[in-house]
């Protein structure tokens, strides 16, 4: 059995049908991937085996739609559905290099076994704290900027992980989901841009627990579509580029 498995987080069955028709993820992972359906949109036309519908599981938090893919992460963890050592967590609106699986496998082999991997490095001071200060307050985390500087000095990681697209060991992923779940059922769930917070919380978690993270670049592009309206601003250019990509994918 492979040591890794990919999970594709998606909110619309039409997108799944499009990807299945074009074999988008089959070409990269073979059968070693699963769609994780989040949100409350219809699923009546889904007749494939490799899909998990989060709202149908005993443990789910689909009532918190602003948490985007984290609700899927939560469902996988709390329903004990993670069966592989390494878990590749991907948003639906990505383009993957044809060499994605090969490159990722090589990086993981060369790393420390419990490192976290990401794909999109963001400059150190670019809007990291903009969506994090309220989160730190709710979590009772003090002195984070100092701890971050110490982390950067130890691990030489100035850039932060600018996307939830990432790779985790099962143990680490479970711990992260449990850690972030502290803010569930609090007033913080009304924070309108909590989707940004979830992304930044991955870096914060690594800093606070002194977990090294690594970047694998050149194999993934993320369109950052605002499907759940959790972003402070909308990028219509990305929306158009994604639509063009889908048209091109369908024509192949």
PLY file of the C-alpha trace (Angstrom):
ply
format ascii 1.0
element vertex 252
property float x
property float y
property float z
element edge 251
property int vertex1
property int vertex2
end_header
0.00 0.00 0.00
1.21 3.51 -0.77
2.25 5.60 2.19
0.33 8.64 0.89
-3.22 9.44 -0.14
-4.62 12.63 -1.66
-7.84 14.31 -0.56
-9.55 16.83 -2.84
-11.86 19.24 -1.01
-14.78 20.33 -3.15
-18.23 21.84 -2.64
-20.04 21.18 -5.93
-20.93 17.88 -7.56
-20.71 19.43 -11.03
-17.03 20.12 -10.43
-16.48 16.51 -9.44
-18.23 15.34 -12.61
-16.04 17.62 -14.72
-12.88 16.33 -13.08
-14.00 12.73 -13.40
-14.88 13.17 -17.09
-11.42 14.58 -17.78
-9.62 12.21 -15.38
-7.89 15.25 -13.87
-6.70 13.63 -10.65
-6.58 10.05 -11.93
-3.74 11.14 -14.22
-1.71 12.25 -11.20
-2.62 9.84 -8.39
-4.17 6.83 -10.10
-6.77 5.52 -7.67
-4.99 6.92 -4.59
-7.22 9.94 -4.03
-10.62 10.75 -2.55
-12.99 13.67 -3.08
-14.15 15.20 0.20
-17.47 16.97 -0.32
-17.99 19.93 2.02
-21.00 22.20 2.34
-24.71 21.71 1.76
-25.10 21.70 -2.02
-26.89 18.76 -3.72
-25.09 15.42 -4.00
-27.88 13.39 -5.60
-25.97 12.90 -8.86
-22.79 11.60 -7.25
-22.52 7.92 -8.14
-18.81 7.32 -7.64
-17.07 5.35 -4.91
-14.18 7.67 -4.05
-16.13 10.48 -2.41
-16.81 11.29 1.25
-19.80 13.54 1.96
-18.96 15.30 5.20
-22.47 16.27 6.23
-23.51 12.61 6.18
-20.88 11.63 8.74
-21.59 11.35 12.45
-18.95 13.93 13.35
-19.17 16.99 11.11
-19.09 20.77 11.41
-20.66 21.67 8.08
-22.71 24.30 9.92
-19.51 26.38 9.85
-19.29 26.94 6.10
-16.84 29.83 6.48
-14.17 27.37 7.62
-13.95 26.09 4.04
-11.78 22.95 3.68
-11.07 22.73 7.43
-14.54 21.22 7.86
-13.37 18.40 5.61
-10.14 17.98 7.55
-12.20 17.82 10.75
-14.51 15.18 9.30
-11.61 12.97 8.21
-9.95 13.19 11.61
-12.96 12.90 13.90
-14.48 10.01 11.95
-11.14 8.16 11.89
-10.92 8.04 8.11
-7.19 8.71 7.71
-5.58 5.42 6.78
-2.24 6.49 5.30
0.96 7.78 6.85
1.07 10.88 4.61
-1.98 12.91 3.67
-1.99 15.27 0.69
-4.65 17.91 1.29
-5.68 19.78 -1.87
-8.26 22.40 -2.78
-10.34 21.66 -5.85
-9.22 24.78 -7.72
-5.62 23.79 -8.35
-3.53 22.83 -11.33
-0.96 20.13 -10.64
2.17 19.43 -12.63
2.22 16.04 -14.33
5.28 15.34 -12.19
3.50 16.34 -8.99
3.38 12.88 -7.43
6.97 12.07 -8.40
8.36 15.34 -7.02
6.32 15.18 -3.81
7.37 11.58 -3.15
11.02 12.52 -3.53
10.74 15.51 -1.19
8.99 13.48 1.49
11.62 10.76 1.31
14.40 13.29 1.86
12.73 15.07 4.77
12.34 14.43 8.42
9.32 12.19 8.76
7.17 14.67 10.69
7.78 17.82 8.68
4.84 19.68 7.14
4.95 20.48 3.41
3.39 23.39 1.58
3.48 24.70 -1.96
3.04 28.49 -1.91
5.57 30.58 0.04
4.46 34.09 0.98
6.88 36.88 2.08
7.31 37.09 5.84
5.44 40.32 6.56
2.80 40.21 3.83
-0.57 40.36 5.62
0.18 37.50 8.01
-1.07 39.19 11.17
-3.97 40.95 9.44
-6.28 37.99 10.07
-4.58 36.40 13.07
-4.67 38.79 16.03
-8.26 37.94 17.03
-7.45 34.25 16.70
-4.44 34.58 19.01
-6.64 36.41 21.50
-9.28 33.65 21.52
-6.58 30.99 21.81
-4.82 32.82 24.66
-1.56 32.90 22.67
0.82 35.64 23.80
4.15 36.77 22.41
3.73 35.10 19.04
5.84 37.63 17.06
8.84 36.95 19.32
8.36 33.19 19.08
8.11 33.48 15.31
11.39 35.37 15.08
13.05 32.68 17.17
11.58 30.00 14.91
12.85 31.80 11.80
16.33 31.96 13.30
16.34 28.22 14.06
14.80 26.92 10.85
15.55 29.68 8.31
11.90 29.86 7.30
10.98 33.53 6.85
8.16 32.89 4.40
4.82 31.57 5.59
2.51 28.98 4.04
0.03 30.89 1.91
-2.44 28.11 1.19
-4.15 25.17 2.85
-2.75 22.91 0.11
-0.32 20.89 2.18
1.04 17.48 3.18
0.89 16.09 6.71
1.63 12.91 8.55
-1.52 11.43 10.07
-0.28 12.19 13.59
0.45 15.85 12.82
-2.80 16.41 10.98
-4.84 15.01 13.85
-3.00 17.28 16.28
-3.53 20.37 14.13
-7.25 19.70 13.72
-7.63 19.19 17.48
-5.67 22.38 18.20
-7.69 24.60 15.87
-10.98 23.09 17.02
-10.56 25.03 20.29
-12.29 28.01 18.66
-15.29 26.02 17.47
-18.57 27.06 19.09
-17.09 30.39 20.16
-17.84 33.92 18.98
-14.79 33.64 16.74
-16.91 31.61 14.33
-18.66 34.85 13.34
-15.39 36.39 12.14
-16.13 37.10 8.45
-12.64 36.33 7.13
-12.00 33.16 9.08
-11.01 31.40 5.86
-7.85 33.53 5.85
-7.26 32.64 9.48
-7.38 28.90 8.79
-4.67 29.21 6.14
-2.40 31.27 8.40
-3.07 29.03 11.39
-1.06 26.26 9.72
2.09 28.36 9.92
1.21 29.49 13.45
0.78 25.88 14.55
4.21 24.94 13.17
5.85 27.91 14.87
4.23 27.29 18.25
5.16 23.60 18.18
8.60 24.08 16.60
7.67 21.89 13.62
9.74 22.48 10.52
7.84 23.16 7.32
9.17 22.86 3.78
8.10 24.31 0.45
7.69 22.24 -2.70
7.47 24.81 -5.48
6.77 24.63 -9.19
4.27 21.75 -9.04
1.00 23.43 -7.94
-0.98 26.50 -8.88
-3.92 27.61 -6.74
-6.64 29.88 -8.15
-7.94 30.94 -4.69
-11.57 31.01 -5.79
-13.78 32.57 -3.11
-16.48 29.89 -3.23
-17.55 30.44 0.39
-17.15 34.25 0.36
-14.61 34.26 3.16
-12.02 36.49 1.52
-11.61 40.17 2.15
-11.45 40.86 -1.57
-12.42 38.95 -4.69
-10.05 38.22 -7.55
-12.18 38.21 -10.68
-9.07 37.64 -12.76
-8.52 34.29 -11.06
-12.17 33.39 -11.62
-11.85 34.02 -15.36
-8.57 32.12 -15.58
-10.13 29.14 -13.81
-13.08 29.12 -16.21
-10.65 29.23 -19.13
-8.72 26.36 -17.58
-11.89 24.26 -17.25
-12.74 24.92 -20.91
-9.24 23.86 -21.93
-9.42 20.77 -19.74
-12.73 19.77 -21.28
-11.40 20.12 -24.81
-8.58 17.61 -24.28
0 1
1 2
2 3
3 4
4 5
5 6
6 7
7 8
8 9
9 10
10 11
11 12
12 13
13 14
14 15
15 16
16 17
17 18
18 19
19 20
20 21
21 22
22 23
23 24
24 25
25 26
26 27
27 28
28 29
29 30
30 31
31 32
32 33
33 34
34 35
35 36
36 37
37 38
38 39
39 40
40 41
41 42
42 43
43 44
44 45
45 46
46 47
47 48
48 49
49 50
50 51
51 52
52 53
53 54
54 55
55 56
56 57
57 58
58 59
59 60
60 61
61 62
62 63
63 64
64 65
65 66
66 67
67 68
68 69
69 70
70 71
71 72
72 73
73 74
74 75
75 76
76 77
77 78
78 79
79 80
80 81
81 82
82 83
83 84
84 85
85 86
86 87
87 88
88 89
89 90
90 91
91 92
92 93
93 94
94 95
95 96
96 97
97 98
98 99
99 100
100 101
101 102
102 103
103 104
104 105
105 106
106 107
107 108
108 109
109 110
110 111
111 112
112 113
113 114
114 115
115 116
116 117
117 118
118 119
119 120
120 121
121 122
122 123
123 124
124 125
125 126
126 127
127 128
128 129
129 130
130 131
131 132
132 133
133 134
134 135
135 136
136 137
137 138
138 139
139 140
140 141
141 142
142 143
143 144
144 145
145 146
146 147
147 148
148 149
149 150
150 151
151 152
152 153
153 154
154 155
155 156
156 157
157 158
158 159
159 160
160 161
161 162
162 163
163 164
164 165
165 166
166 167
167 168
168 169
169 170
170 171
171 172
172 173
173 174
174 175
175 176
176 177
177 178
178 179
179 180
180 181
181 182
182 183
183 184
184 185
185 186
186 187
187 188
188 189
189 190
190 191
191 192
192 193
193 194
194 195
195 196
196 197
197 198
198 199
199 200
200 201
201 202
202 203
203 204
204 205
205 206
206 207
207 208
208 209
209 210
210 211
211 212
212 213
213 214
214 215
215 216
216 217
217 218
218 219
219 220
220 221
221 222
222 223
223 224
224 225
225 226
226 227
227 228
228 229
229 230
230 231
231 232
232 233
233 234
234 235
235 236
236 237
237 238
238 239
239 240
240 241
241 242
242 243
243 244
244 245
245 246
246 247
247 248
248 249
249 250
250 251
